[in-house]
Amino acid sequence: MLNQDNIYVILFSLPIYQMLFYTVQLVTFKKTSPAGRYFGYLMLTMTAFLIFNAVYHLGYDRLFSKFYVFFIPVLLSVAPVYFLYILSLTREDHDVSRNQKLLLFIPPVLILFINFFSYGMLSESARFAFVQNGLQSTAGGNIGLKVTELFFWIGSVLFMAGQVVLAGFRVRKILFAEANLMRQRPAYLAYLNWNWIMIISASVGVFLILNGLVDVIAPSGNLAVAVIYNLFMLICGGVAGYYGMKQNTLLVQVSKMTMPEQEKKILEETAAKSENKNVDFIQKEEAERIRQDLIKLMEKNKPFLKADFSMGDLCDALNESRRKVTYVINDYMDKNFYGIVNDYRIKEAVDMLSHDKHNHLKIEVIAEMVGFQSKSSFNACFKKYTGQTPSAFKASVSNRKNSINKS
């Protein structure tokens, strides 16, 4: 029979399972980017805090008392990992220097250090009493308990508020600077979807604010508070995870695309690199043959026009093993499957938008005809390949034709 204890377990478990799903997808998924992994670490950090919080609110006081030293430090790690994610999204290699990582984690490391020397030195009974008393020192408690309580407040309120404000300003500054560059060069960071980033940022912000305040101002053991809190955690985790996955997929699809003027140079560079590679399962001659077969297949048969065209379909069409084709695309050509396919899809779209016979077609229709399943993917890939949005490209073609006709 469902009782209040069971309801509490369900309420606190649902957000954890939801975030774990996104964490596993992003951290372990082979096709993810470094930026995608940073987002996976963000979801992992948020999940870890929710687990600690669930242990506390479900009444496992003795267990929680053993791990309390990590409670606030984990919460304070959410904002730094989020900031690393934003930094990685706006960098060409999608990674962040070691010094920046260390600097960002000073607040959680400081609280962890203090917890070890204040809370960690307490007796087991004193720790248990601190947890049972609602994370407050008991009357007449020793100095260690008072220091622990003080830094609980400093960490969960002052440091948390400072992180939210500072991260908000710094992220805003970064994104505004990148937005100016993107207006000048549409191909720059073409994969970045501003609406998705704003939604992710808002979700993480709400997560931090609620968790910084819930254990300070909300009574523990109140069912209504538990329902509202976990509803918000489900929304924050679900929305952030969903749009983080979409942003990662878009990055993977666009990152290995090649602008026309770069194609010859990149091909020469990757061919030179392949001379120095020692690969025991494929020779350079065979790799070149597979590359040529791939190009012929794409240009003649145009299998990429099918929206569901997959790596498996490509290997079947080439009659080659997945391992060989993957090596040729990733190592020999320095691309990925999405980069190859989307290059050809955008070339086809450019050709269609350049001819009068397709003038009556909407851009969304052309996107579907060349194999794209989402408008966001098509727009991002088009900007990366041409340096223009599809509508701007169509307008430029029309203006050029009008100028020619007038002359």
N, C-alpha and C positions, 0 to 999 in steps of 0.2 A: 504494500500500500504506500502511495506517495505521501510522505510527510514533509515537514518544513526542512529537516536536515537534508533530505534527498533533493529538495528544490534548490537549496543552497549549493550543493555539489554540482547539480546540472548548470546552475547560473554561472558559477565560477569556472566550470570546465569548458563551456562552449567557446568563449573567446580564445582560450588557450589552444584548443584543437584547430580552430580556424587559422590562427597565426602560424601554428606549426606546419600546416599545409603549405602556406606561401613560403615559409622559411625553407622547407625541404626542396620545393620547386626551384627556388632562386639560388640556393647555396650549392646544390648538387647537380643542377641541370647543366649538361655539357655545353649547350649552345649559349649559355649566359655570358655576359661581358663582365669585366671587372666592376663596372658600375652596378650591374645586376647583382653581383655577389655582395657589394656594399649594402645594397638594399636588403638582401637576404640577411646580412648581419644585423641590420636595423630591426627587421622583423624578429630575429632571434633574440635580440636584447629586450625588445618589448615583451616577447613570450616569456623570457626568463623572469622578468619583473612580475608578470601576471601569475606565474607559478608561485613565486614567493608570497605574493599578496593573497593568493587563494589559500595557501597553507595557513597564513595568519588568520584570515577571516573564517576559515572552516573549523577553527578551534584546535589546530594541531600546535598548541603553544610550546610544548617541550621540543618538538622538532624545529619549529621556527626559531626558538631561542638559540639553537646551535648554528643557524645560518644567518642570523640577523645582521652580522657585520657586512654582508653583501647586499642587503636590502636597498638602502639608499644609494650606494655606489652604482648598482645596476641601473636604477632609475636615472641617475645623473649621467649615465653612459649613453642614454638614448639620443640626446641632442648632439653630442659629438659624432656619433655614428651617422646620424641624419645629415650633419654638415659635411662629413666625408663623402656621403652619397651625392650631394649637390655638387661638391667640388669635382668628383670623378665624372659626373655627367658633362661638365663643361670643359673637360680637358681632352686633348686629342688621344692620349693613351689611356684615358679613363682610370687613371690611378693617382695616388696622392703620396707625397714624400713622407719619409719616416718622421722627420722633425715636426711636420704639421700634425701627424697622428699623435705624437707624444705630447705636444702642447695642448691639444684639445682635451686630453684626458687628465689634466691636472686636477680639476675639482673632484671627480669620482675617486681618483687615487688618493687624494688628500683625506677625504672622508673615510675611505677604507683604512688608511694608515692610522687615523685617530681612533676608529672603531676597534682596531686590533689592540691598541694600547689602553683604551678606556674600558670598553665592553669586554674585550677579550681577556682581560686580567681579572674579571669578576668571577666569583664562585658560580657554580651551576645553579644553585638555588637563587642567587641574586639575579642572574640572567632570566630565569623563569619568572621571577616576581616582576621584573621590568616588563616582560611581554604580557603577563596576565593583567598588569595594571594599565594596559592600553598604551604601551611604549612611553611610559612616564616613570620617573623615579618615585619610589615610595617615600612616605614621610620619614625623615631621619635617615634617608639613604646615604651611602658613602659617596665620596667625591667621584668615583668612577661612574656611578649611575647618573650623577648630575651632569657630568661631561657628556655622557652618551646621549642623555635627553636633549642637552643643549645643541649638540651637533645633528641630532635628528631634525630639530626645527630649522637649524641653519641649512642643512642639506636639502630638506624637502620643501622649504619655503624660499629662503633667501637665494641659495645657489640655483634652485630650479627656476625661480623668477628671472634671475640674472641670465641664465642660459637661454630661456625662451626669448627674452628681449634682445640679447646680443646676437643669437642665431638668426632671429627674424630680421634684424637690421643688416647683418652681413650677407645673408641669403638674398635679401632684396637688392643690395648693392651689386652683388655678383650677377644676378639675373637681369637687372636693368642694364648693366654694362654689356652683357652678352646680347641682349635684345637690340641694343644700338648697332652692334657689329652685324647682327643678322639682318637688320634693315638695309645695311650697306651691301652685305654679301649674303643673299638668301641661302646659298649652299652651305654656309657655315652653321654647324650644329643643326642641320636640317631635321635631324631625328627628334629634336627637343620639342615636346608638346607642352606649351605653357599652361594650358588649362589643367592638364594632368598634374603637373608639378605643383600648381597652386592647391589642388585638391589634396594631394599627398601631404603638402606642408600644413594645411589646415587640420588634417586628420592627426598628424603627429603632434601638432600644437595642442589640440584638445586632449589627446592622450596624456601629455605631460602635465597640463594644468590640472586635469581631474585627479590624476594619481598623486600630484604634489599636494593636493588639498584634501583628498578623500579621507586619509588616515588622520588628518588634523582636525577637520571640522565635522565629519560625518560620523554618527554613532555606529559602532560595530554591533552586529546582530540585528539590525533593522532590515526587515525583508524588503520594504519599499525602496530603501537606499540601495540594497543589493541588486534589485531588479533594474533600477535606473542606471546604476553604475555599469553593470555588465551589458546592458543594452547599448550604452555609449561605447563600451570597449568592442562590442561586436561591429558596430557601425564604423568606428575608427580603424579597426584592424581589417575589416572587409573592404572598405573603400580604399585605404592605403595599399593593401595587398593587390587588389584588382588593378588599380591604375599603375602601380609599380611594375606588375607583370606586363601590362600593355606597353609601358614606356621601355622596358627591357627588350621586348619583342621588336619594337620599332627601331631601337638602336641596333640590334643584331641585323635587321633587314637592310638598314641604310649604311652602316659603318664600312662595309667592304665594297660599296659601289664605287665606280670609277668615272670621273668626269672625262669627256672625250679627249681633251688636250693632254690628259695624263696617261691615257691607255698605253701608248707606245713606250713611254719612259718606264712605267711600272712593269711592263712585259719584259723589257731589257734588264731591269734590275733583278726581277725574280728569276729570270733565266740565268743570270750571272751567279746568283746565290745558290741555285740548284747544282752548279758545277762542283761546289764544295760539300754537298750533302752526301753522306754515306748511308744509303738505304739498301738494306739487304733483300727486300722483297720486290723491288722494282728498279729498273735501269732508266737512265735519262732518256734513252731512245723510246722506251715504252711509254714513259710519262708524256713525252712530246706527241706520240701517236694518239694517246687517249685525249690529250688536249685538242688536237686537230679534229678528232672524231666528235668531240663534244661541240666544238664550234660549228662543224658541218651540220650536226643534228639540230642545233639551235637555229641556225640561219635557214636551213632548208625545210625542216618539219615544223618548227615553231611550237614545240610541246609546251612551252611556258605560257601559252595563251589559255591553257586549262588552269582554272583557279586552284584546283586540288593537286597540281603537279608537284611531286615529291622527290626526295633524294632516291627513294626506292625505284620510282618510275624512271629516273635518269639512268640509274645503274642497269635496269632491265633493257632500256633502249640501246645503251652502249654495249650490252652483253659483257659487262665487267663487274668484278667484285666491288662491294661497297668500300672495302678497305683501300683498294687502288684508286678509285674515283675520289674518295675523300682526301687521300694524299695529294693527288694531282691538283685538286681545287684549293686545298688549304695551304700546302707547302710549295708546290711547283708554280701555281698561279697566284699565290698569296691572296686568295679570295675566300669566300665561304659560299655555300649553296645559294643563300638568299642574294648575295652580291651578284653572282652569275645570272640568276633568273631575273632579278629586278633590273639589271642593266639592259637585258634584252626587252623586257616589258616596257621600260621607259623609251628605248629606241623606237619601239613600235608605236607608242603613244605620240612621240614627237613627230613621227612620219604621218600619223593620222591627223594630228592637229595642223600639219603644214599643208594639207591638201584641201581644196575647196569642197570636194565631195563629202567631207565629213563635217562641214560647217554647221549643219543642222543638228548635230549630235551634242548633247550636254557633256560636260567634262566627266561627270560621274558615270555616264554610259561608256565613254571611251575607257575609263579606268577599269570597268568590269570587262570590257571586250579584250583588254590586253592581259587580264588574269588577276587583277587586284580585287581582294575581297573587302577592303576597307578604304574609305576616303583618306583617312589620316596617313596610312602607309603610302598610298599613291602620291599624295601631296609632298610628303617628306622625301620620298625617293626621287620625285621629279625635281624638287629644289636642289637636291644633292647633285643630280646628273647635269642639269641645265643651268643652275644658278638663278632660276626664275620659278615663280609659282606657275601652275598650269594656266590659270586665267591670264597672268601677265604675258606668258609665252604666246598664247593664242591672240592676245591683243597686239603684240609686237609683230606677229606674222601678218595679221590683217592690215596694220599700219604700213608695213613694208610693201605689201601688194598694192595698196592704194597709192603709195608714193610712186611706184613703178608705172602704174596705169596713168597717173596724171602726167608723168614725164613723157 
